[in-house]
């Protein structure tokens, strides 16, 4: 019984240690990370939305992805 409790405690501490290590390394998202920002009905509308974020200093980069269904997904690099 005592051996089972020790194994369970060791496993729990190891799991918590790994989870804490992963959480500690995540930190703030990298500025190189693109995040989705909206879906548009044309590439020009997507580009217009991407360019509109620069004067507002909302992001440092953007790109449009063709979803092949007549829609375009705007991905942006947020300013952190």
C-alpha positions, 0 to 999 in steps of 0.5 A: 500500500505504501509503495503504491502511494509513493509511486502515485506521488512520484508520478504526480510530481513528475507530471506537474514538473513537466507541465510546469516546464512546458508552461514556463517555456511558452511565455509570450507568443513570439512576434514571428507567430501568425494568428488568424484575423478574419475571413474575406470574400476576395484577395483584395479585401483581405489585402486591404484589411491587412494593410489597414492594420499597419497605420494602427500599429496592430501588427507587424506583418500579414499574409492572405491564405486562399481557402479555395472556396472563394474566401481568403483567410487573413493571418497577422503577426501581432505587435507584442 
